[in-house]
C-alpha cells in the first residue's frame, strides 16, 4: 500500500504526471487530481491524497519525478512494504 500526495499549491498545471500515470487527470481548476481508479481519494483545498494497494507504484513514482514543481510525493504507508 502506498500514498500519493499532490500539493495543489505547488501544482502549476504542466501535467507531465498525466503522461506517466493514467490515474492523474485535470480537475475543474486546471490542476492535477486523481481518477478514483481503485484507490481511496481525499481532497482538501491544499492537497489531493490517493491511497492505493496495487502494483502501479512505479508509475506513481515516475509521475512524481516528472513534475517540474515537485508537487507530487509517493510514500509507503507505514507498516507496509
Order of alpha helices (4+ residues) and beta strands (2+ residues): beta-beta-beta-beta-beta-alpha-beta
